């Protein structure tokens, strides 16, 4: 009878009894499972995470039924038992009875017996859902701080800050760059004739047209009022001509209809290009100021020439 009792003794349960005092150091939820994935030991944090009672956890038994994770991923305990190696999964989507949605960091290490046989695994579960939500809120507020509330485009501060970085990269890599200033024609007349809500509608639709035309490497935003700024990376004066004419035609041909009334909308554009051959030693603040001033000057010329057109600073007649 004594020999039979020894044969029936669970070596994993012996291991749990031997190291039970060490389990108190776990602040995260943890459990010990055997090679069939059955839960044999766990702490209070595990019951809180699963939303199940101590008795129910032992009755259900299978860990994969208590804490479900992304179906596309192998369960950590199964990987440990198959390979005998530790596993860590970061920010895995999961769910339990207590939480319909979870972000978990899961760690799993193998448990070996005295004869180096694999007995099971110890798993820890850290619920980082709160941290993920805080990070998302931080990213959202950060985005709001650099985004124009009406058009959802970048604002003037962000544009000016990144223009300097892009200029520095262009000088270092000897690539052209073009700065474009755009202004919706007769925008005050739109507000006075159709109302400020109509003006907001026009700006949002113009912003959508602009964003649909931009490459991933380009940058565009609302510079203020009805004025927009575009930064075209690796784009020379010839490329800027093509872009400006496409944008001008797109806006001119778009139907702006607000409360049943069609609003004729056009845009004027001015460009200034950073050409190859500039020295890297140039003062970036001064260069940025000059480019904006030149593009603005070209924009003014486009408006003076009749609007609904673009003018390049390089083509602008100089004053005598």
CORWO-V584566 format. One record per run of one state. SS is the DSSP state (2 for helix, 1 for strand, 0 for the rest). FROM is the first residue (numbers start at 0). LEN is the number of residues. If there is no record, write none. Layout:
SS_FROM_LEN, SS_FROM_LEN
This chain:
0_0_1, 2_1_7, 0_8_2, 2_10_15, 0_25_3, 1_28_6, 0_34_3, 1_37_5, 0_42_1, 2_43_7, 0_50_3, 2_53_7, 0_60_1, 1_61_1, 2_62_4, 0_66_1, 1_67_2, 0_69_6, 2_75_8, 0_83_3, 1_86_9, 0_95_6, 1_101_11, 0_112_5, 1_117_10, 0_127_1, 2_128_17, 0_145_1, 1_146_1, 0_147_6, 1_153_1, 0_154_1, 2_155_18, 0_173_3, 1_176_8, 0_184_2, 2_186_8, 0_194_1, 2_195_18, 0_213_5, 1_218_6, 0_224_2, 1_226_7, 0_233_3, 2_236_17, 0_253_3, 1_256_2, 0_258_2, 1_260_2, 0_262_4, 1_266_8, 0_274_9, 2_283_21, 0_304_5, 1_309_3, 2_312_3, 0_315_5
